[in-house]
Amino acid sequence: REYIDALATYLLDRANAVDGDTVVLDVGAGDGMLAHFLRNSMAVRSSSRGKAGSASRTPTIVATDDGSWRIRPRFDVETLDVREAMSKHRDECQQLIVLCSWMPMGVDWTAHMRTGGADE
């Protein structure tokens, strides 16, 4: 839980550092658990920031996975590979942050992340 809360706080800070919308794209998301718990943690943190008198922009969290490992989604997961996911969501936002839950061994998606328009 500490990891999720710390990551949620970091992502909220990044979202509030830019003018415009932020999308956090979780590629290789498997069952979607990370994105689900990040959404929950951000909701709590955004609510407490709002009560403290400061406006807070909450990023959109999107879980994607190509389905090649046949992991049954437990939460919302879009069936897209890394290139498709970045192409679909890049134009929806001012800032695109990419997380990678499960990069298969021997496969390197980082080149796609760098050339696909990820800001972080």
N, C-alpha and C positions, 0 to 999 in steps of 0.2 A: 504494500500500500504506500509506503514511503516513496518508492520509485515513481509510482503513478502520480502521486500528489506533487512531487517535485517536477516531473515532466509537464504536468498540467499547468503548474505555475509558470514555468519557463515559456511554454507555448502561449499562454495568455499574455505574458509580458511582451513576447515577440509580436503578437497580433496587435497589441496596443501601441507598438512603436512605429506603425505605418498608418498612413491614411488610406482607408479602403479595406476591402475584405481579405481575409486570410483563409486559405484552405490547407489543412494538414492532411496529407495523403499517406496512408499506411499501406505500403505495397508489400506483397507477400504476407498478407494479414492472416492467412489460415482461417481460423474460426471467427475472427473479428473481435476477440476478447480485449485486446489492448485498446482498440478504438472505443469500444463500449465503455470500459472503465475510465478512459480519458474523458469522454463526454460527461460521465457522471461527476467526476472530480472537478471538471471545469464549471459545471453548473453550480456546484457548491461554492467554488471560489469566486465566480462572477457575481453570484448573489451577495456574498459577503463584501465584495468590493463596492457593489452598488449601494449597500447599506452604509458604507463608510463615506459616501458622498462623491465618489469618483466614478465616472462612467467607465464601463468596461466593454470592449468588443470581444466577443467569443468567436474563435475560429470555427469553421466548419470542419468536422473530422470525417474523413471518408476512408473506409477499409476496402481494399481491393486485393484480389488473389486470382491467379489464372486457373485455379482448380486442378492443376496437374497432379497434385498429391492426394486428391480426392478427400480432403478434410471437410467434414460436414460443418457448415457455418452454424454457430450458436447465436450469432448476432448478425446485423446487416453487413453483408459483404458483396460488393459489386464484382462480377466475374470479368476481370480485365487483366491483361498482362501489364507490365510496368510501362511500356511505351504507350499502350492504349489509355491507361489510367492518366498518365501525365498529359497526353494530348487532349483528352476529354476535359480535364479539370484546370489546365493552365490558364485558359482564357476566362475563367469564372472569377478570377481574383487578382488583387494587387500583389499578393505575396503567396508563393507556393512553398510549403515546407514538406519535405518527404522523409518519412520514417520507414525503416525496413525491418519488419518483424522477423521474417524467415527468408534470407537469401540462400538458395540452394548451394550446397558445397560445390565448388568448382565453377560457379557461375558468378559473374561480376556485373551487377546492374548499375554501378556508379557512373559509368560513362553515359548511360541513358539519362541518369539524373542530372548530370552536369550539362549535357547538351539539350535536354528536354525542358529547360527553363526553371529548374528548381532554384529557389532563392536560398534555401538552406537544407 
